[in-house]
């Protein structure tokens, strides 16, 4: 609804301009004010699209009203049209412009002239809002990019701390009897470390820029971890309830997109309940959608879907307003611009998954948002899982191990020796290259970290290939945003490993890379 304020103590002028405006603008609300003081207060309270100032307004001078509104930080952006009689008051134009008037409307009022003036101002206002919105988006994007860069660095450091914890815990588990109390304690440590690993992965997902590869994904685990993070940031006045079906099948997706989608949905719910509190409910289940359920979604196929529901007990809104909810610039008293921006992002993500989003709401009854994502066909696709077999492949080959983190290097050295390998370790790429130049035929395999000072892992691999093109190589990285199979294919790397890695996994990978050469 477009609010327009008319300041005049002439009832005939008020009625005329109100009638014209309501005819010209279907969703127009004319707010009358019969004095300058009332007009100033109404402008501050209502923040109208524009203000009309008549010649006679009662109370203070209309130029003083104009000057007051233009000097106020909250009202200076509002256009002001001065109604004037150029024949009887030729100096009013100059004085009006000096006090901040946007334009002028001749009297007696001509409907055609009024239509042109109003249309021009509304177009300018729309462009100004769009500019402000785009500026806000740019600032937010720059802010998120900075946070993402910081988060990526933190995740990398945490990985280097966590890797030795996991490695030494696993090795210690194999040194004690299976039923001992010590082993049970170590299992608990390992479970906690795995949770920490998942959190670090979420930080990495958040910090990764650009479009990510979608893969089979069970989103119930992402939802649970995201809700744990959200709980810590929500006030005590908002209760969080969730019911997640752990048996739900996978979707083909990207963890960071799923997390962003849930964060935006919950953030919108929080915003509408922030003042009075309430209850946030999140559920996940599998559902069957029949053709009749998709009659309004012609691009979707019937079948099995994941249904993610986010429900709040906020003020709600009329069902007729649902069509506006995805507009980033739409706002009501309880639904602001940032909420629209968040749901717009959710809508784009859901559509890219060939899913759909449904919203139901009523005043004072809260809002329910249902997101439907198509389930993956599990008969033709398998989700890879790390083997839990305690019997791991061993070997006797000689491995050159390179990592700039001393704790990580020592732990991996011990881990590889435990698997039977002969290990020579170096703390950076330069030292590793020196020993390889002297005795390249000694080594059967090279395992190197990527992020190292002086010489990165990929730079080291390039130098090693010049000396011995056939040497098998495994590249490890804790923050592999730019490291993919595509951009490392020219180096013929045997395997890419994301740190931290479990001993059973690295044992399998080493053996597979070495045996591939035979």
C-alpha positions in Angstrom: 0.0 0.0 0.0 1.3 3.4 -1.0 0.9 6.1 1.6 0.6 9.7 0.4 0.3 12.6 2.9 -1.6 15.7 2.0 -1.2 18.8 4.2 -4.0 21.4 3.7 -6.6 23.1 5.8 -8.9 23.5 2.8 -11.4 20.6 2.8 -12.3 21.0 -0.8 -8.6 20.7 -1.9 -8.2 17.7 0.4 -11.2 15.9 -1.0 -10.2 16.7 -4.6 -6.7 15.5 -4.4 -7.7 12.5 -2.3 -10.3 11.4 -5.0 -7.8 12.0 -7.8 -5.0 10.0 -6.1 -7.3 7.1 -5.2 -8.4 6.9 -8.9 -4.8 7.0 -10.1 -3.3 4.6 -7.6 -5.5 1.5 -6.7 -3.6 0.7 -3.5 -3.2 4.3 -2.3 -3.9 5.5 1.2 -4.3 9.2 1.5 -3.3 10.6 5.0 -4.8 14.1 5.6 -3.2 16.7 7.9 -4.9 20.1 8.4 -1.9 21.8 9.9 1.9 22.0 9.4 2.6 20.6 12.9 0.3 17.6 12.4 1.8 17.1 8.9 5.4 16.9 10.3 4.4 14.4 13.0 2.4 12.3 10.5 5.3 12.2 8.0 7.7 11.0 10.8 5.2 8.4 11.9 4.0 7.1 8.5 7.0 7.6 6.2 4.8 8.2 3.1 5.8 7.9 -0.5 5.4 11.6 -1.0 4.0 14.7 0.7 1.7 17.4 -0.9 1.9 20.8 0.7 -1.0 23.2 0.0 -0.6 27.0 -0.1 -2.6 27.5 3.1 -1.9 24.8 5.7 -2.6 26.5 9.0 -0.1 26.9 11.8 3.5 27.3 10.7 4.6 28.4 7.3 4.7 25.7 4.6 8.2 26.5 3.7 9.2 25.9 7.4 7.4 22.5 7.1 9.5 21.7 4.0 12.7 22.9 5.7 12.0 20.8 8.8 11.3 17.6 6.9 14.4 18.0 4.7 16.6 18.6 7.8 15.4 15.4 9.5 17.5 12.2 8.8 14.4 10.0 8.7 12.3 12.2 6.4 14.8 14.0 4.2 14.4 11.4 1.4 10.6 11.9 1.1 9.6 13.9 -2.0 7.6 17.1 -1.3 5.3 18.6 -3.9 4.2 22.2 -3.3 0.8 23.1 -4.6 1.0 26.7 -5.9 -0.6 29.4 -8.0 2.2 30.7 -10.2 0.2 33.8 -11.3 -0.5 35.1 -7.8 2.8 33.9 -6.3 5.6 33.8 -8.9 8.4 33.7 -6.3 7.0 30.5 -4.7 9.1 28.3 -7.1 12.4 29.8 -6.1 11.5 29.7 -2.4 10.2 26.2 -2.6 13.4 24.9 -4.3 15.5 26.7 -1.7 13.7 24.9 1.1 14.0 21.5 -0.5 10.8 21.0 -2.5 10.9 18.2 -5.1 8.3 19.7 -7.5 5.2 21.8 -7.9 1.5 21.2 -8.6 -0.5 24.1 -10.1 -3.8 25.2 -8.7 -6.6 24.6 -9.5 -5.6 21.0 -9.5 -5.5 19.3 -12.9 -5.9 15.5 -12.8 -3.6 15.0 -15.8 -0.9 17.1 -14.4 -1.3 15.3 -11.0 -1.0 11.9 -12.7 2.3 12.9 -14.5 3.8 14.3 -11.2 2.8 11.3 -9.1 3.9 8.7 -11.8 7.3 10.5 -12.1 7.9 10.6 -8.3 6.9 7.0 -7.8 9.2 5.8 -10.6 12.1 7.8 -9.0 11.3 6.4 -5.6 11.3 2.8 -7.0 14.7 3.4 -8.6 16.0 4.8 -5.3 14.7 1.8 -3.4 16.3 -0.5 -6.0 19.6 1.3 -5.7 19.5 1.1 -1.9 18.6 -2.6 -2.1 21.4 -3.4 -4.5 23.8 -1.4 -2.3 22.7 -3.4 0.7 23.2 -6.7 -1.2 26.7 -5.7 -2.2 27.6 -4.7 1.3 26.2 -8.0 2.6 28.1 -10.0 -0.1 31.4 -8.2 0.8 30.8 -8.8 4.4 30.0 -12.5 3.9 33.1 -12.8 1.6 35.3 -11.4 4.4 33.7 -13.7 7.0 34.0 -16.6 4.7 37.7 -16.0 4.1 38.3 -15.8 7.9 36.2 -18.9 8.5 38.2 -20.8 5.9 41.5 -19.9 7.6 40.1 -20.9 11.0 38.8 -24.2 9.6 42.2 -25.0 8.2 43.9 -24.4 11.5 41.3 -26.4 13.4 41.9 -29.3 11.0 45.6 -29.3 11.8 44.8 -29.4 15.5 42.1 -32.1 15.1 44.0 -34.4 12.8 46.6 -35.5 15.5 43.8 -35.9 18.1 42.0 -38.4 15.8 45.1 -40.1 14.6 46.6 -40.7 18.1 43.3 -41.7 19.5 42.8 -44.4 16.8 46.3 -45.8 17.2 45.8 -45.9 21.0 42.5 -47.8 20.6 44.4 -50.6 18.8 46.9 -50.9 21.6 44.3 -51.8 24.3 41.9 -54.7 24.6 38.5 -54.4 23.0 36.5 -54.6 26.2 38.7 -52.4 28.4 37.5 -49.2 30.0 40.3 -47.3 28.3 39.1 -48.3 24.9 35.6 -47.2 25.7 37.0 -43.8 26.8 39.0 -43.5 23.6 35.9 -44.4 21.5 34.1 -41.5 23.3 37.0 -39.2 22.4 36.8 -40.3 18.8 33.1 -39.7 18.6 33.6 -36.2 20.0 36.4 -35.6 17.4 34.1 -36.7 14.6 31.5 -34.2 15.7 34.2 -31.5 15.7 35.2 -32.7 12.2 31.6 -32.2 11.0 31.5 -28.7 12.5 34.7 -27.8 10.7 33.3 -29.2 7.5 30.3 -26.9 7.9 32.6 -23.9 8.4 34.4 -24.9 5.2 31.2 -25.2 3.3 30.2 -21.7 4.5 33.6 -20.3 3.5 33.7 -21.9 0.1 33.0 -19.5 -2.8 31.2 -20.3 -6.0 29.0 -23.2 -7.1 29.8 -26.5 -5.4 29.4 -30.0 -6.8 26.1 -31.6 -5.7 26.3 -35.2 -4.5 24.2 -37.8 -2.6 23.5 -36.3 0.8 21.5 -37.2 3.9 20.4 -33.8 5.0 19.0 -34.9 8.4 22.5 -34.7 9.9 23.2 -31.2 8.5 19.8 -30.1 9.9 20.6 -31.4 13.3 24.0 -29.7 13.5 22.6 -26.5 12.1 19.8 -26.4 14.7 22.4 -26.9 17.4 24.2 -23.8 16.2 21.0 -21.9 15.9 19.9 -22.7 19.4 23.0 -21.1 20.9 22.2 -17.8 19.1 18.4 -17.6 19.7 17.1 -15.8 22.8 15.5 -17.9 25.7 12.1 -16.4 24.7 12.1 -18.6 21.6 11.7 -22.3 22.2 13.1 -24.7 19.5 11.4 -28.0 18.8 12.4 -30.4 16.1 11.4 -33.8 14.9 13.8 -35.3 12.4 13.3 -38.7 10.8 16.7 -40.3 10.8 15.6 -42.9 8.2 15.0 -40.3 5.5 16.8 -41.1 2.2 19.3 -38.9 0.5 18.9 -36.0 -2.0 21.4 -34.8 -4.5 22.6 -31.6 -3.0 25.3 -29.3 -1.6 25.7 -29.2 2.2 26.3 -25.4 2.2 23.1 -24.8 0.2 21.0 -27.0 2.6 22.5 -25.2 5.6 21.9 -21.7 4.0 18.3 -22.7 3.2 17.6 -23.8 6.8 19.4 -20.8 8.3 17.4 -18.4 6.2 14.1 -20.0 7.0 14.8 -20.1 10.8 16.2 -16.5 10.7 12.9 -15.3 9.2 11.0 -17.1 11.9 13.2 -15.6 14.5 12.7 -12.0 13.2 8.9 -12.2 13.4 9.1 -13.7 17.0 11.9 -11.5 18.2 9.8 -9.0 20.1 7.2 -11.3 21.8 9.0 -14.7 21.7 7.3 -17.9 20.6 8.1 -21.4 19.3 10.1 -22.5 16.3 9.4 -26.0 15.1 11.4 -27.9 12.5 10.4 -31.3 11.1 11.8 -33.6 8.3 10.0 -36.5 6.8 9.5 -38.5 3.6 6.2 -38.0 1.7 4.6 -39.2 -1.5 3.4 -36.5 -3.8 0.7 -37.5 -6.3 0.0 -35.7 -9.6 -2.9 -33.9 -7.9 -0.5 -32.5 -5.3 1.6 -30.9 -8.1 -1.3 -29.5 -10.2 0.2 -26.0 -9.8 3.8 -27.1 -10.3 3.8 -28.3 -13.9 7.6 -28.8 -14.0 7.7 -31.3 -11.1 7.2 -35.0 -11.2 5.1 -37.0 -8.8 7.0 -39.4 -6.5 8.9 -39.5 -3.2 10.0 -36.2 -1.7 11.7 -35.0 1.5 9.5 -32.5 3.3 11.2 -29.9 5.5 8.8 -27.8 7.5 9.7 -24.7 9.5 6.9 -23.3 11.6 6.7 -20.3 13.8 4.1 -18.8 16.2 4.6 -15.2 15.1 1.9 -12.8 14.0 1.4 -14.3 10.6 -0.2 -12.5 7.6 -3.1 -12.7 5.2 -2.9 -15.6 2.8 -3.5 -13.1 0.0 0.0 -11.7 0.7 1.8 -15.0 0.1 2.5 -14.0 -3.6 4.6 -11.0 -2.3 6.6 -12.9 0.2 9.4 -13.8 -2.2 9.9 -10.2 -3.3 13.1 -8.9 -1.6 11.6 -5.4 -1.3 8.3 -6.5 0.2 7.7 -5.5 3.8 5.0 -5.3 6.4 5.0 -4.3 10.0 6.2 -7.9 10.9 8.0 -8.8 7.6 11.0 -6.7 6.7 13.1 -6.5 3.6 15.9 -8.8 4.9 13.2 -11.5 5.4 12.1 -11.2 1.8 15.7 -11.4 0.7 16.3 -14.5 2.7 13.2 -16.3 1.3 14.1 -15.3 -2.2 17.4 -17.1 -1.8 15.6 -20.2 -0.4 13.2 -20.1 -3.3 16.0 -20.0 -5.8 17.8 -22.9 -4.1 14.6 -25.1 -3.9 13.8 -24.5 -7.6 17.4 -25.4 -8.6 16.8 -28.8 -6.8 13.6 -29.3 -8.9 11.6 -28.9 -5.6 8.9 -26.6 -4.4 8.1 -24.4 -1.5 4.7 -23.8 0.0 3.7 -21.1 2.6 0.5 -21.0 4.7 -0.3 -18.3 7.2 -3.1 -16.5 9.0 -3.1 -13.4 11.2 -2.2 -14.3 14.8 -1.8 -17.9 13.8 1.9 -18.0 12.8 3.4 -19.1 9.5 4.3 -22.6 8.2 6.8 -23.0 5.3 7.1 -26.5 3.6 10.0 -27.2 1.4 9.8 -30.3 -0.8 13.0 -31.8 -2.3 13.0 -34.9 -4.6 14.6 -38.0 -3.1 17.4 -39.6 -4.9 16.9 -43.1 -6.5 18.9 -45.2 -4.0 18.6 -48.3 -6.2 20.9 -46.8 -8.8 23.1 -44.7 -6.5 25.1 -45.4 -3.4 26.4 -43.1 -0.8 30.0 -43.7 -0.1 30.8 -44.6 3.5 34.2 -45.0 5.1 34.9 -48.6 6.0 34.8 -49.5 9.7 36.8 -52.7 9.2 39.6 -53.0 11.8 41.7 -55.2 9.4 43.5 -52.7 7.3 45.9 -53.2 4.3 49.6 -52.9 5.2 52.8 -52.5 3.1 56.6 -52.3 3.3 57.2 -49.6 0.6 59.1 -46.4 1.3 57.0 -43.2 1.6 58.2 -39.6 1.5 55.9 -37.6 3.8 55.6 -33.8 3.6 53.7 -31.5 5.9 54.6 -28.1 7.5 52.7 -28.8 10.7 55.0 -30.7 13.0 52.3 -32.3 15.1 50.5 -33.6 12.0 53.8 -34.8 10.5 54.8 -36.8 13.6 51.3 -38.3 13.9 51.1 -39.3 10.2 54.7 -40.7 10.4 53.6 -42.9 13.3 50.4 -43.9 11.5 52.2 -45.0 8.4 54.9 -46.9 10.3 52.1 -48.7 12.1 50.9 -49.8 8.7 54.3 -51.3 8.0 55.7 -48.6 5.7 59.2 -47.1 5.8 58.7 -43.4 6.2 61.0 -40.4 5.6 59.5 -37.0 6.7 60.2 -33.4 5.8 58.6 -30.2 7.2 58.4 -28.3 3.9 58.4 -28.7 0.2 61.9 -27.3 -0.3 63.5 -29.9 2.0 61.4 -32.7 0.5 62.6 -31.7 -3.0 66.2 -31.7 -1.8 66.1 -35.3 -0.6 64.1 -36.4 -3.6 66.7 -35.0 -5.9 69.4 -37.0 -4.2 67.5 -40.4 -3.9 64.4 -40.3 -6.1 64.5 -44.1 -6.7 64.4 -44.7 -3.0 60.7 -43.7 -2.8 57.7 -45.7 -3.8 55.1 -43.0 -2.9 55.0 -39.3 -1.9 52.3 -38.0 0.4 52.3 -34.2 0.6 50.2 -31.4 2.2 49.0 -28.7 -0.2 49.1 -25.5 2.0 52.7 -24.9 2.9 55.0 -21.9 3.0 57.8 -21.5 0.4 56.4 -24.2 -1.8 52.9 -25.5 -2.0 52.0 -29.1 -2.5 51.1 -28.6 -6.2 54.3 -26.7 -6.8 56.3 -29.6 -5.2 54.5 -32.2 -7.3 55.4 -30.3 -10.5 59.1 -30.4 -9.5 58.9 -34.1 -8.5 57.4 -34.9 -11.9 60.4 -33.3 -13.7 62.7 -35.6 -11.8 60.6 -38.8 -11.8 57.4 -38.7 -13.9 56.2 -42.1 -12.7 56.3 -41.5 -8.9 52.8 -42.1 -7.3 51.6 -39.1 -5.3 48.8 -38.5 -2.8 47.8 -34.8 -2.1 46.4 -34.0 1.3 44.6 -30.7 2.2 42.5 -29.4 5.0 41.0 -26.6 3.0 40.7 -27.7 -0.6 38.5 -24.9 -2.1 40.7 -24.7 -5.2 42.0 -28.3 -5.3 39.8 -30.5 -7.5 40.4 -33.5 -9.7 39.9 -31.2 -12.7 42.6 -28.7 -11.9 45.1 -31.4 -10.7 44.6 -33.8 -13.6 47.7 -32.5 -15.4 49.8 -33.5 -12.4 48.5 -37.1 -12.5 47.9 -37.2 -8.8 47.0 -40.7 -7.5 44.5 -39.5 -4.9 43.2 -36.4 -3.1 42.6 -36.7 0.6 40.8 -34.1 2.8 42.2 -33.8 6.3 41.6 -35.1 8.9 41.5 -38.6 7.6 41.0 -41.9 9.5 43.7 -44.5 9.6 41.5 -47.2 7.9 40.7 -44.7 5.0 44.3 -43.7 4.4 45.4 -47.4 4.6 43.0 -48.3 1.8 43.9 -45.3 -0.3 47.7 -45.9 -0.1 47.3 -49.5 -1.0 45.1 -48.7 -3.9 47.5 -46.0 -5.3 50.5 -48.3 -4.9 48.8 -51.3 -6.4 47.6 -49.3 -9.4 51.2 -48.9 -10.5 51.8 -52.7 -10.6 
